[in-house]
Amino acid sequence: MGYKKEEDRILDQLRVPISFERFTKELPKRYREGEFDEHRIEQVDKEWDQFQKRLVKQWTLGKKIAAFTLASAASLLLFMGSGFISPAMAKILAKIPPISSIYDRYVNLSEVITKELKQKGYPVKEVREHVGGNKEGVYIFLNASDKKIEEMKPGIEKISFGILHGEQYKGTRIEDYYVKVRKFVEEPEDWKKEQDRITKETDEIFKIVEPVLKSFGYENVWGGGPDKVELEFPNTESKEKIAEIKNAVENALKAAGKESVTVKTITFNLAKREHYSRWSNAVSGIGHEFMTYKKYHVSGVGYKSIDGEKMQIKIRMNLLSTDPKTDELAKDLHAMAEDFIHSEEIWQKVKDDPYEIIITSKDKKTLNK
């Protein structure tokens, strides 16, 4: 039977920009190897910014597969996509009391600012958050002339900073957000037409490939676009069957007049992918909590599967090892992470997996040996 997990079904709700494709091919390996440098976080966020700004409907199943690869490896952590917070996390340490409902407030920030500004009569087209890197903030795009924008800018900034500095975001990174007011510019018609063309041609390819894959018991295992098809299989599948499926897809494309479309096969480590899947909520929840509140001094959280068996959870602080607060805070973070992992929701998924929590300082010293 074809390999299909819950994440594959969730992909039906994802939309991914074409500009993500090249980046996502390299990103999973970097995360699995423990690379969490700020410049990579910033690169992810820049791509996500482009997604939020430009995307209307240009997505294909191929882009979903790229997104799934990314989600499997990085748990959508940098996009703050989980919000999976255990009640235990909210009460574990009295000396660092977390506020546990931040996720809902975080994801609705753009809506909050948009609603408030529109109520005041400002011509807001969209509000976007820029997350990652050394500086984070909010971009506010207006349907107005340059002159009008300059006139409205002080009032918009006052209202926006009033929200960002309000009680509900106290102690979070959101307090430190910048606010930038910009003119909304429509995407060029040529760009829109090109996206429509790519979408249409890729959909045509999908209609050819899908029934072939289903006949072999596979669904949602391909990526690519109008000129290529990439078939992805677990490494537990036989080489003979993979070759048979590839040949059948090529024949179907040829019969439909699409012989110029290339077909490539890719295999992935099934044990590692399932390993990451089991731990994705745990790492996302820990990362969301620790990276949202400034009091934790955490700049990155990630995970690495060791041969699909042992999971390494890596927490990087933005304090130097010589800072007097570092050792004690590292112990607290370790205790909170352990408590979260052993919460009922998480533990039932990962309890049979060996794991270790590694906390490092800004100068890359391991703190919890």
Backbone torsions as a table, in degrees:
resi	resn	phi	psi	omega
1	MET	NA	145.3	180.0
2	GLY	-63.9	153.0	-179.2
3	TYR	-83.1	118.3	179.2
4	LYS	-149.0	127.5	-178.4
5	LYS	-118.9	176.4	179.6
6	GLU	-58.0	-35.9	-179.8
7	GLU	-59.6	-34.3	179.4
8	ASP	-62.6	-38.4	179.9
9	ARG	-72.4	-34.8	178.0
10	ILE	-63.5	-26.5	-178.5
11	LEU	-58.6	-24.4	179.1
12	ASP	-61.0	-17.2	-179.2
13	GLN	-98.7	-1.0	-176.3
14	LEU	-95.3	147.7	171.4
15	ARG	-131.7	128.0	-172.2
16	VAL	-128.6	134.4	-178.2
17	PRO	-73.2	153.1	178.4
18	ILE	-60.5	-32.7	-178.6
19	SER	-65.5	-13.8	179.2
20	PHE	-76.8	-20.2	-164.4
21	GLU	-58.9	-52.5	-178.9
22	ARG	-64.0	-40.9	-176.1
23	PHE	-64.2	-41.4	-175.7
24	THR	-69.1	-22.0	179.8
25	LYS	-67.5	-31.2	-177.9
26	GLU	-97.0	-25.8	-172.0
27	LEU	-61.6	-45.1	-177.0
28	PRO	-56.1	-43.7	-179.4
29	LYS	-61.3	-39.8	-179.8
30	ARG	-63.7	-40.5	178.9
31	TYR	-69.1	-40.2	-179.9
32	ARG	-63.7	-27.1	179.9
33	GLU	-90.3	7.2	173.2
34	GLY	81.3	26.3	179.6
35	GLU	-92.4	115.4	-177.2
36	PHE	-133.6	35.3	-177.8
37	ASP	-68.4	152.0	-176.4
38	GLU	-58.8	-34.7	-176.6
39	HIS	-67.4	-27.8	176.2
40	ARG	-74.2	-38.7	176.2
41	ILE	-60.3	-42.9	-179.3
42	GLU	-65.3	-37.8	179.7
43	GLN	-64.3	-41.8	176.4
44	VAL	-58.8	-45.5	-175.6
45	ASP	-67.0	-36.5	177.7
46	LYS	-62.5	-41.9	177.6
47	GLU	-63.7	-41.6	-179.5
48	TRP	-65.3	-35.9	175.8
49	ASP	-59.5	-45.5	179.6
50	GLN	-62.6	-37.9	176.3
51	PHE	-58.3	-51.3	-177.3
52	GLN	-64.8	-34.1	-176.2
53	LYS	-77.9	-43.1	-167.5
54	ARG	-100.7	-24.4	-169.6
55	LEU	-70.8	129.7	170.8
56	VAL	-116.8	-60.9	179.2
57	LYS	-148.9	11.3	-172.4
58	GLN	-82.2	78.8	176.1
59	TRP	-138.0	153.4	-179.7
60	THR	-137.5	168.9	177.7
61	LEU	-59.6	-32.9	178.6
62	GLY	-60.9	-39.6	179.3
63	LYS	-70.4	-31.5	176.4
64	LYS	-62.1	-41.2	-179.3
65	ILE	-64.7	-40.4	176.1
66	ALA	-60.3	-40.6	179.2
67	ALA	-65.6	-37.9	179.7
68	PHE	-65.7	-39.5	176.9
69	THR	-59.9	-43.7	178.7
70	LEU	-64.4	-44.6	-177.7
71	ALA	-64.2	-39.2	-179.4
72	SER	-61.9	-41.0	-175.0
73	ALA	-84.5	-39.0	-172.1
74	ALA	-111.0	-3.6	176.0
75	SER	61.0	21.4	-177.8
76	LEU	53.9	24.2	-174.4
77	LEU	-61.3	-43.2	-175.2
78	LEU	-69.8	-18.2	177.9
79	PHE	-94.8	6.1	178.8
80	MET	54.3	45.6	-168.2
81	GLY	-92.4	2.0	-174.5
82	SER	-105.2	-59.8	-176.8
83	GLY	68.1	17.9	-177.8
84	PHE	-81.2	97.8	-173.1
85	ILE	-120.1	122.0	179.3
86	SER	-75.6	143.8	174.1
87	PRO	-56.8	-29.8	-179.9
88	ALA	-63.6	-34.2	179.7
89	MET	-62.5	-29.1	-175.1
90	ALA	-79.3	-8.3	-175.3
91	LYS	-135.6	6.6	-171.7
92	ILE	-65.2	-43.8	-176.1
93	LEU	-124.4	116.8	-179.4
94	ALA	-67.3	-29.8	-176.2
95	LYS	-76.9	-17.7	172.9
96	ILE	-131.4	72.7	-173.3
97	PRO	-71.5	112.8	178.6
98	PRO	-76.9	156.6	174.4
99	ILE	-105.2	116.1	-162.4
100	SER	-89.0	-8.2	-175.5
101	SER	-100.8	24.3	-174.7
102	ILE	-63.7	-31.6	-172.0
103	TYR	-59.5	-46.7	-179.5
104	ASP	-60.3	-40.3	-179.4
105	ARG	-68.8	-38.2	-177.8
106	TYR	-64.6	-51.8	-174.0
107	VAL	-69.0	-20.1	-178.6
108	ASN	-96.8	4.9	-175.9
109	LEU	-58.0	-46.1	179.9
110	SER	-59.8	-40.3	179.5
111	GLU	-66.3	-40.2	-179.8
112	VAL	-61.6	-48.1	-179.6
113	ILE	-64.9	-43.8	179.8
114	THR	-59.0	-48.1	-178.1
115	LYS	-61.4	-44.6	-177.9
116	GLU	-64.9	-43.3	-178.9
117	LEU	-68.0	-39.6	179.4
118	LYS	-66.3	-35.8	177.3
119	GLN	-63.3	-28.0	178.7
120	LYS	-87.8	2.2	175.1
121	GLY	91.2	10.7	-179.9
122	TYR	-81.8	139.8	-177.3
123	PRO	-81.0	68.3	-176.1
124	VAL	-78.8	126.7	175.2
125	LYS	-91.5	-45.5	175.7
126	GLU	-162.8	157.1	176.2
127	VAL	-125.5	128.1	-179.0
128	ARG	-126.7	142.3	174.2
129	GLU	-92.1	139.2	173.2
130	HIS	-108.3	110.9	-173.5
131	VAL	-116.7	142.1	178.1
132	GLY	104.4	162.1	-178.6
133	GLY	80.7	-168.9	-176.6
134	ASN	-77.0	-27.9	-179.7
135	LYS	-127.2	140.3	179.9
136	GLU	-129.3	156.1	-179.3
137	GLY	-177.2	-161.4	-175.4
138	VAL	-126.9	131.2	171.9
139	TYR	-103.5	131.0	179.2
140	ILE	-117.2	118.4	-177.1
141	PHE	-104.9	130.1	-175.6
142	LEU	-115.9	146.8	170.7
143	ASN	-90.3	83.0	-176.1
144	ALA	-161.3	165.8	177.8
145	SER	-73.8	163.4	178.3
146	ASP	-58.4	-39.5	-179.1
147	LYS	-64.9	-45.0	179.9
148	LYS	-64.6	-37.7	-180.0
149	ILE	-62.3	-42.7	178.5
150	GLU	-62.9	-36.1	178.7
151	GLU	-69.8	-37.6	-176.0
152	MET	-85.1	-18.2	-172.7
153	LYS	-54.1	-48.4	-179.3
154	PRO	-59.0	-41.5	179.8
155	GLY	-67.0	-40.2	179.2
156	ILE	-65.0	-43.6	178.9
157	GLU	-62.9	-40.7	-179.4
158	LYS	-61.8	-46.2	-180.0
159	ILE	-65.4	-44.7	-176.8
160	SER	-65.5	-45.5	178.6
161	PHE	-66.4	-30.2	176.2
162	GLY	-61.7	-37.0	177.1
163	ILE	-72.6	-48.6	-177.2
164	LEU	-62.2	-33.1	-177.8
165	HIS	-97.0	9.9	-179.5
166	GLY	-73.4	171.6	-175.6
167	GLU	-60.0	-35.8	-174.4
168	GLN	-66.6	-21.8	179.1
169	TYR	-109.6	13.0	-178.3
170	LYS	-60.5	130.1	177.5
171	GLY	85.7	-0.3	-179.4
172	THR	-103.8	169.5	176.2
173	ARG	-61.6	-25.5	-177.3
174	ILE	-61.6	-29.1	176.7
175	GLU	-56.3	-30.1	-174.3
176	ASP	-96.7	6.6	-179.4
177	TYR	-62.0	145.4	168.4
178	TYR	-88.7	165.7	174.8
179	VAL	-127.1	124.7	177.8
180	LYS	-125.0	128.8	-178.4
181	VAL	-104.2	127.0	-175.3
182	ARG	-134.1	159.6	173.9
183	LYS	-80.9	134.4	177.8
184	PHE	-76.7	128.9	-179.7
185	VAL	-122.0	123.9	178.2
186	GLU	-65.8	147.7	175.4
187	GLU	-66.6	146.3	179.6
188	PRO	-59.5	146.4	-179.3
189	GLU	-61.0	-36.8	179.1
190	ASP	-61.4	-40.2	179.2
191	TRP	-64.6	-43.7	179.8
192	LYS	-62.6	-42.2	179.8
193	LYS	-64.2	-38.5	179.2
194	GLU	-65.1	-40.5	177.7
195	GLN	-64.7	-40.3	178.2
196	ASP	-63.3	-40.0	178.9
197	ARG	-63.8	-46.4	-179.7
198	ILE	-61.5	-43.8	179.8
199	THR	-62.1	-46.6	-177.8
200	LYS	-62.0	-47.3	-177.4
201	GLU	-68.9	-35.6	178.4
202	THR	-69.2	-37.9	176.4
203	ASP	-61.4	-36.8	177.3
204	GLU	-63.1	-42.4	177.6
205	ILE	-62.9	-42.5	-179.3
206	PHE	-58.1	-42.8	-177.9
207	LYS	-66.5	-24.2	176.5
208	ILE	-81.8	-43.6	-173.6
209	VAL	-76.6	-38.6	-173.1
210	GLU	-54.8	-52.1	-178.1
211	PRO	-63.7	-31.0	177.5
212	VAL	-64.9	-47.1	179.8
213	LEU	-63.4	-41.1	179.9
214	LYS	-61.7	-34.3	179.9
215	SER	-65.7	-21.2	177.7
216	PHE	-100.4	5.8	178.7
217	GLY	84.8	19.3	179.9
218	TYR	-116.8	145.3	173.2
219	GLU	-140.3	150.8	174.2
220	ASN	51.7	47.6	179.4
221	VAL	-123.6	23.0	-179.0
222	TRP	-133.0	154.0	177.1
223	GLY	-137.3	-178.4	178.5
224	GLY	128.3	-140.9	-176.5
225	GLY	-170.3	-154.5	-175.6
226	PRO	-70.5	-15.4	-177.7
227	ASP	-119.8	2.5	180.0
228	LYS	-155.8	153.3	175.7
229	VAL	-129.2	128.7	176.4
230	GLU	-116.1	117.0	-179.3
231	LEU	-97.4	129.8	-175.7
232	GLU	-114.4	127.2	-177.3
233	PHE	-131.3	150.3	174.1
234	PRO	-68.7	150.9	-177.9
235	ASN	-69.9	-2.5	175.8
236	THR	-84.0	-11.4	179.2
237	GLU	-79.3	145.7	-178.4
238	SER	-74.0	149.4	178.4
239	LYS	-62.6	-33.5	-178.6
240	GLU	-65.1	-43.3	-178.7
241	LYS	-69.6	-38.8	178.2
242	ILE	-60.1	-43.9	179.0
243	ALA	-64.3	-38.5	179.6
244	GLU	-64.4	-43.3	179.8
245	ILE	-66.3	-43.2	178.4
246	LYS	-59.2	-44.5	-179.9
247	ASN	-63.2	-39.6	179.5
248	ALA	-66.0	-39.8	178.2
249	VAL	-65.5	-44.2	178.9
250	GLU	-60.7	-41.2	179.4
251	ASN	-65.5	-39.7	179.5
252	ALA	-65.6	-41.0	178.3
253	LEU	-65.0	-42.3	179.5
254	LYS	-62.5	-42.5	180.0
255	ALA	-64.4	-26.4	-179.9
256	ALA	-93.2	9.0	178.9
257	GLY	79.3	21.1	-178.5
258	LYS	-113.4	37.9	-176.2
259	GLU	-65.3	-16.6	179.5
260	SER	-77.7	-12.3	179.8
261	VAL	-76.6	125.4	179.8
262	THR	-85.9	148.5	-180.0
263	VAL	-121.7	127.8	-179.2
264	LYS	-128.6	144.0	177.6
265	THR	-110.5	143.5	-179.9
266	ILE	-132.4	139.1	174.8
267	THR	-114.4	148.5	177.8
268	PHE	-126.1	158.1	179.7
269	ASN	-78.1	107.5	-175.2
270	LEU	-63.1	-42.0	-178.1
271	ALA	-61.7	-42.6	-179.9
272	LYS	-68.1	-41.5	-179.1
273	ARG	-63.1	-43.2	178.2
274	GLU	-66.8	-33.6	177.4
275	HIS	-62.0	-49.5	178.3
276	TYR	-61.7	-37.8	-179.6
277	SER	-62.9	-41.4	-179.9
278	ARG	-64.0	-33.6	-173.6
279	TRP	-98.1	-2.5	-173.1
280	SER	-62.1	-43.3	-179.9
281	ASN	-66.4	-37.6	179.8
282	ALA	-62.4	-49.3	-176.7
283	VAL	-70.3	-38.8	177.9
284	SER	-63.1	-42.8	179.9
285	GLY	-64.6	-45.6	178.4
286	ILE	-62.8	-46.8	-178.9
287	GLY	-63.0	-41.6	-179.4
288	HIS	-61.6	-46.4	-179.1
289	GLU	-65.3	-50.4	-173.4
290	PHE	-70.5	-34.5	-175.3
291	MET	-88.8	-10.0	178.4
292	THR	-84.8	-40.2	-175.3
293	TYR	-95.8	128.3	-177.0
294	LYS	-65.1	-27.0	-176.4
295	LYS	-62.6	-21.1	-179.0
296	TYR	-82.8	-19.6	-179.5
297	HIS	55.2	44.5	-179.9
298	VAL	-110.4	127.9	-179.1
299	SER	-104.8	-14.1	-179.4
300	GLY	-163.8	146.1	175.1
301	VAL	-139.2	132.2	178.7
302	GLY	-152.9	-178.4	179.2
303	TYR	-146.2	156.7	-178.1
304	LYS	-141.0	125.1	178.3
305	SER	-84.6	127.2	175.9
306	ILE	-97.1	100.3	178.7
307	ASP	57.3	26.2	178.7
308	GLY	72.3	13.7	-175.7
309	GLU	-120.8	-59.4	-178.9
310	LYS	-100.8	136.4	-179.9
311	MET	-106.0	128.9	173.5
312	GLN	-101.4	123.8	175.6
313	ILE	-105.3	121.5	-173.8
314	LYS	-111.3	124.6	179.1
315	ILE	-120.0	120.6	-179.2
316	ARG	-110.5	127.6	178.8
317	MET	-90.8	158.8	176.2
318	ASN	-101.2	20.4	175.1
319	LEU	-105.1	145.5	174.7
320	LEU	-72.4	154.4	-180.0
321	SER	-63.6	-22.2	-179.5
322	THR	-83.8	-8.5	179.3
323	ASP	-68.1	131.5	-177.8
324	PRO	-57.9	-25.8	-177.3
325	LYS	-82.6	-16.5	-166.5
326	THR	-63.1	-51.8	-175.3
327	ASP	-60.9	-46.2	-178.0
328	GLU	-66.3	-42.2	179.4
329	LEU	-65.6	-37.6	178.2
330	ALA	-60.8	-40.0	177.3
331	LYS	-63.5	-40.8	179.4
332	ASP	-64.9	-43.3	179.5
333	LEU	-63.4	-40.0	179.0
334	HIS	-62.7	-44.4	179.7
335	ALA	-63.3	-41.6	179.5
336	MET	-65.9	-42.3	178.8
337	ALA	-63.0	-42.8	178.1
338	GLU	-61.0	-44.1	-178.8
339	ASP	-63.3	-40.9	-179.3
340	PHE	-66.2	-42.8	179.1
341	ILE	-61.1	-35.0	-178.4
342	HIS	-89.2	5.9	174.4
343	SER	-68.1	156.9	-172.7
344	GLU	-57.0	-43.8	-175.4
345	GLU	-64.2	-37.5	-176.4
346	ILE	-86.0	-45.6	-171.6
347	TRP	-60.5	-34.3	-178.8
348	GLN	-66.2	-19.5	178.1
349	LYS	-91.2	-31.9	-168.5
350	VAL	-118.4	2.7	-169.1
351	LYS	-62.3	-22.3	-179.8
352	ASP	-91.7	0.1	-178.3
353	ASP	-98.0	127.5	170.4
354	PRO	-65.6	147.4	179.3
355	TYR	-154.2	163.9	172.9
356	GLU	-144.1	147.3	179.0
357	ILE	-107.3	121.3	-178.2
358	ILE	-114.4	120.7	180.0
359	ILE	-113.1	127.6	-179.1
360	THR	-123.1	156.3	178.8
361	SER	-89.2	175.7	179.5
362	LYS	-60.3	-33.6	178.1
363	ASP	-91.2	21.5	169.8
364	LYS	66.7	28.8	174.0
365	LYS	-91.1	134.6	176.4
366	THR	-76.5	128.8	-170.6
367	LEU	-102.9	-18.8	-174.2
368	ASN	-118.8	48.7	179.9
369	LYS	-67.0	NA	NA
